Amino acid sequence: MRFYKLSWINFYKDCLLLGRKIKNANEKINRIIAISRGGLIPARILSDFLQLPISNIVISSYSNLKQLKEPEIIEVTNIDLKDQSILIVDEVSDTGKTFIRALKYFQQKPVKKIITAAPYLKPKSQFIPNFFQKTIDAWIVFPYDLFETYEAFLKEEKNKEKALEKMKKIGFSSFELDFLE
């Protein structure tokens, strides 16, 4: 498996560039719906950039770097979305199943319009968001994935030193790795 480790600054830049694309499209949006957990940070950045409120939906698609058969809705927003245009945000459209699941859910609600966005798109995704910033053909390691990545590598390698070496190899700094000791 190939890995692409994002830095905080590159992630932030990609989210801002995504926000600019959305803003330039002149879409009338009332609310951002973050797909939690991954979509929370890009949604917060877009909320600041676009000056929009955020709600969220919790959908689980992965466990230990392994994809679940079907994404599960764990929790939903309780806010009235009647006649609102919503922007559904996730951090990546990997297979697209999470977006498809969210769309299916919100299409059953009395929303006016649904728009989708993710900073990153995988080439084999079944779903292409209305807005995305980059296509990346690797497992994306987000800057906030330190402990989750370590646990997955530790489970895979069954050896702490090998897991730490793999973390270093994909781009985690000594500062970050010190928190795993």
Protein Blocks (a to p, Z undefined) as FASTA:
>chain_A
ZZddddfklmmmmmmmmmmmmmmnopacfbdcdddfklmmmmmmmmmmnopacddddddf
bgghiacfbacdfbdcfbdfehiacddddfbdfkommmmmmmmmmmmpccfbdcdddfbd
cfklcbdcfbdfbdcddddddfklmmmmmmmmmmmnopaklmmmmmmmnopafklmmmmZ
Z
